[in-house]
Amino acid sequence: MIFDLDTFIRERVTRRERSLLDADFARHDADLHARIDGKRVLVIGGAGSIGSHYIKALLRFRIASLCVVDISENGLTELVRDVRSAGGDGIPKEFTTYPVNFADPVFRKIFNARGPFDIVANFAAHKHVRSEKDVFSIQAMVENNLLRARDLLELLSHRPPEHLFCVSTDKAANPVNVMGATKRLMEELVLAYAGRLPVKTARFANVAFSSGSLLAGFLERLNKRQPWACPLGIKRFFVSPTESGELCLLASVMGPAGGIVFPKLDAERDLIPFDQVALDLLHALNMEADACRSDDEARRKMAVVKRQVVAGREEGGAGRAGKISWPVHFFESDTSGEKAYEEFYTPEEELDLETFENLGVVKRARTQEVAEIDRIFDALRSLFESEDLTKARVVEALTEYLPTFAHLETGKNLDQKM
């Protein structure tokens, strides 16, 4: 059967027929063209789900050049194929991709040779809560989300762009996991540089079916004929991949320096449970869930389904009305750092709800001097050099720097889940 993922996201996940950002693109059309057309653009982390859709939103305009940097060589290849296949007049003649890390010395050479850039957007980040499993993964997260971001801002301060964007996350508001804490510190870093650079950021919802996400994992498991695992009762705000790119584009060129942009979503209307998406997805694929009480039960039942598929038989493996029953282990979430709810701002933060139709802006958030940020970063570097380093010590240090950080530790992580 032909399955249209975009339609499914629109009808069953975001439940919006049109993009959340349509009204804002119409409202700011003239300013967007004035700020984007003819510009030279650098996108870091542009092969990922959000970065690639930022590029697709950007190519609606007539930019002069586009340079994309990402550590994923395969991701860049697919990005180029995707953009070239879609065609359109927005693809600039100077369109170059580089599979390098933006912390590598070769990146500085690329920056100096291909620049100066008018618009710079950085999407390179550790984004998964699962990446806080131990001190090694935490150190890698801190280095990527904070220390390298600091070096990038310093590099850019010598050749400032007109617009600069660094992606954040909703988990930075009252963080309960290390990933959210690093992003909150990244926001403070951005705000510290706002006097030198026109830098802004954005917190936003889960990107439906983004690479590595639970929802994308459902489709991967189907292709690999593997059972599903899905938490019960966990509700999240969602934006479509297209909306994620549009949101970041608006934030990057229309947001105020030092501003934190977020989507205006309603908790009553827009919070969607993961388990409901799982059931809806199976239904859309003419399947149904075979609820299991454990990973082992799901794997055993999956072995039966695979034998039936190979044999080309439907008897015994079909549910009601001939639908295939797919094993799903529905479980209560019990892993570290899992926030029970989502929020885009805190009561202490001052908001601008007028500039955009469907976006808000956190303004005058807590700021620190660059020297204070450097003191924190130096302390984290010293901590990681300690021979008796533990996750608890890192969490303790982050809590000292972020009074609102209330880490949720259960002793379990997502790598222990199916």
Long-range contacts (C-beta under 8 A, 24 or more apart in sequence): 1-285, 1-286, 3-284, 3-285, 5-209, 5-219, 6-240, 6-242, 8-280, 8-281, 8-284, 9-208, 9-209, 9-238, 9-240, 9-241, 10-240, 12-277, 12-280, 12-281, 12-284, 13-208, 13-215, 13-238, 13-240, 13-272, 13-277, 14-208, 14-238, 14-239, 14-240, 14-243, 14-270, 15-269, 15-270, 15-272, 16-240, 19-240, 19-242, 19-243, 19-246, 20-239, 20-243, 20-246, 20-247, 20-263, 20-358, 21-243, 21-246, 21-247, 21-250, 21-358, 21-359, 23-357, 23-358, 24-250, 24-356, 24-357, 24-358, 24-359, 25-246, 25-250, 27-356, 27-357, 28-250, 28-254, 31-254, 32-61, 32-250, 32-253, 32-254, 33-61, 35-162, 35-163, 35-253, 35-254, 36-61, 36-63, 36-119, 36-253, 37-61, 37-62, 37-63, 38-62, 38-63, 38-64, 39-63, 39-64, 39-118, 39-119, 39-162, 40-64, 40-65, 40-67, 40-115, 40-116, 40-117, 40-118, 40-119, 41-65, 41-66, 41-67, 41-117, 41-118, 41-119, 41-120, 41-121, 42-67, 42-68, 42-69, 42-111, 42-114, 42-115, 42-117, 42-119, 42-120, 42-121, 42-161, 43-67, 43-68, 43-69, 43-120, 43-121, 43-123, 44-69, 44-70, 44-102, 44-120, 44-121, 44-122, 44-123, 44-124, 44-152, 45-69, 45-70, 45-102, 45-122, 45-123, 45-124, 45-125, 45-167, 46-70, 46-76, 46-79, 46-97, 46-121, 46-123, 47-72, 47-75, 47-76, 47-78, 47-79, 47-97, 48-72, 48-75, 48-123, 48-210, 48-211, 49-207, 49-210, 49-211, 49-213, 49-241, 49-244, 50-123, 50-167, 50-207, 50-210, 50-241, 50-244, 50-245, 50-248, 51-121, 51-123, 52-79, 52-82, 52-245, 53-241, 53-242, 53-244, 53-245, 53-246, 54-121, 54-123, 54-244, 54-245, 54-248, 54-249, 54-252, 55-79, 55-83, 55-245, 56-82, 56-83, 56-86, 56-242, 56-245, 57-242, 57-245, 57-246, 57-248, 57-249, 58-90, 58-245, 58-249, 59-83, 59-88, 59-90, 59-91, 60-90, 61-90, 62-89, 62-90, 62-92, 63-90, 63-92, 63-119, 64-92, 64-94, 65-92, 65-93, 65-94, 65-95, 65-96, 65-114, 66-91, 66-92, 66-94, 66-95, 66-96, 67-96, 67-97, 67-98, 67-110, 67-114, 67-117, 68-96, 68-97, 68-98, 69-97, 69-98, 69-100, 69-102, 69-107, 69-110, 70-97, 70-98, 70-99, 70-124, 71-99, 71-100, 71-101, 71-124, 72-99, 73-99, 102-148, 102-152, 103-143, 103-148, 103-151, 108-155, 111-155, 111-159, 115-159, 116-159, 116-161, 117-159, 117-161, 118-161, 118-162, 118-163, 119-161, 119-162, 119-163, 119-164, 119-252, 119-253, 120-156, 120-161, 120-163, 120-164, 120-165, 121-164, 121-165, 121-167, 121-248, 121-252, 122-149, 122-152, 122-164, 122-165, 122-166, 122-167, 123-167, 123-248, 124-148, 125-167, 125-183, 126-179, 126-182, 127-169, 127-179, 127-212, 128-179, 128-212, 128-414, 129-171, 129-177, 129-179, 129-180, 129-335, 129-336, 129-337, 129-338, 129-414, 130-413, 130-414, 130-415, 131-178, 131-179, 132-177, 132-178, 132-179, 132-336, 132-337, 132-391, 132-413, 133-413, 133-414, 133-415, 134-391, 135-384, 135-389, 135-390, 135-391, 135-394, 138-178, 138-391, 138-394, 139-384, 141-178, 141-179, 141-182, 142-182, 142-380, 142-384, 145-179, 145-182, 145-183, 145-185, 145-186, 146-182, 146-185, 146-186, 146-189, 146-377, 146-380, 147-377, 147-380, 147-381, 149-186, 149-189, 150-189, 150-373, 150-374, 150-377, 153-189, 153-190, 153-193, 153-197, 153-199, 156-197, 157-193, 157-196, 157-197, 160-196, 160-197, 160-198, 161-197, 161-198, 162-198, 163-198, 163-252, 163-253, 164-197, 164-198, 164-199, 164-200, 164-252, 165-199, 165-200, 165-201, 165-202, 165-248, 165-251, 165-252, 165-255, 166-190, 166-199, 166-200, 166-201, 167-201, 167-202, 167-248, 168-201, 168-202, 168-203, 168-260, 169-203, 169-204, 170-203, 170-204, 170-205, 170-237, 170-262, 170-342, 170-343, 170-344, 171-339, 172-203, 173-203, 173-343, 173-344, 173-345, 173-346, 174-343, 174-346, 174-404, 174-406, 175-402, 175-404, 175-405, 175-406, 176-337, 176-338, 176-339, 176-405, 176-406, 176-407, 176-408, 177-336, 177-337, 177-338, 177-339, 177-407, 177-408, 178-337, 178-394, 178-395, 178-398, 178-407, 179-337, 180-337, 180-339, 180-405, 181-398, 181-402, 181-405, 181-407, 182-398, 184-402, 184-404, 184-405, 185-373, 185-376, 185-398, 185-401, 185-402, 187-260, 187-365, 188-365, 188-366, 188-367, 188-368, 188-373, 189-373, 190-258, 191-258, 191-365, 191-366, 191-367, 191-368, 192-367, 192-368, 192-369, 192-370, 192-372, 192-373, 193-370, 194-257, 194-258, 194-367, 197-257, 198-257, 199-257, 199-258, 200-251, 200-252, 200-255, 200-256, 200-257, 200-258, 200-259, 200-260, 200-261, 201-251, 201-259, 201-260, 201-261, 202-247, 202-248, 202-251, 202-255, 202-260, 202-261, 202-262, 203-260, 203-261, 203-262, 203-344, 203-345, 203-362, 204-239, 204-244, 204-247, 204-248, 204-262, 204-263, 204-344, 205-236, 205-237, 205-238, 205-239, 205-263, 205-265, 205-270, 205-342, 206-236, 206-237, 206-238, 206-239, 207-238, 207-239, 207-240, 207-241, 207-244, 208-238, 208-239, 208-240, 208-241, 209-241, 210-241, 210-244, 214-274, 215-274, 215-277, 215-281, 218-278, 218-281, 222-285, 222-326, 225-302, 225-305, 225-306, 225-309, 226-302, 227-292, 227-295, 227-298, 227-299, 227-301, 227-302, 227-326, 227-327, 227-328, 227-329, 227-418, 228-278, 228-289, 228-298, 228-326, 228-327, 228-328, 228-329, 229-295, 229-298, 229-328, 229-329, 229-331, 229-417, 229-418, 230-274, 230-275, 230-278, 230-328, 230-329, 230-330, 230-331, 231-274, 231-275, 231-330, 231-331, 231-332, 231-333, 232-273, 232-275, 232-330, 232-331, 232-332, 232-333, 233-273, 233-275, 233-332, 233-333, 234-273, 234-274, 234-275, 234-333, 234-338, 234-340, 235-271, 235-272, 235-273, 235-274, 235-341, 235-342, 236-271, 236-272, 236-274, 236-342, 237-263, 237-265, 237-270, 237-271, 237-272, 237-342, 238-270, 238-272, 239-263, 247-359, 250-356, 250-359, 251-359, 254-355, 254-356, 255-361, 256-352, 256-355, 256-361, 256-363, 258-363, 258-365, 258-367, 259-352, 259-361, 259-362, 259-363, 260-345, 260-361, 260-362, 260-363, 260-365, 261-356, 261-359, 261-360, 261-361, 261-362, 262-344, 262-345, 262-359, 262-360, 262-361, 262-362, 263-344, 263-358, 263-359, 263-360, 264-353, 264-356, 264-358, 264-359, 264-360, 265-344, 271-342, 275-330, 278-328, 282-326, 282-328, 286-323, 286-324, 287-319, 287-323, 287-324, 287-325, 287-326, 288-319, 288-320, 288-323, 288-324, 288-325, 288-326, 289-325, 289-326, 289-328, 289-330, 290-319, 290-325, 290-326, 290-327, 290-328, 291-328, 291-330, 292-327, 292-328, 292-329, 292-330, 293-329, 294-329, 295-329, 295-417, 295-418, 297-327, 297-329, 298-327, 298-328, 298-329, 298-418, 299-327, 299-418, 301-327, 302-327, 329-418, 331-417, 334-410, 334-412, 335-410, 335-412, 335-413, 335-414, 335-416, 335-417, 336-407, 336-408, 336-409, 336-410, 336-411, 336-412, 336-413, 337-407, 337-408, 337-409, 338-408, 339-408, 346-404, 376-401
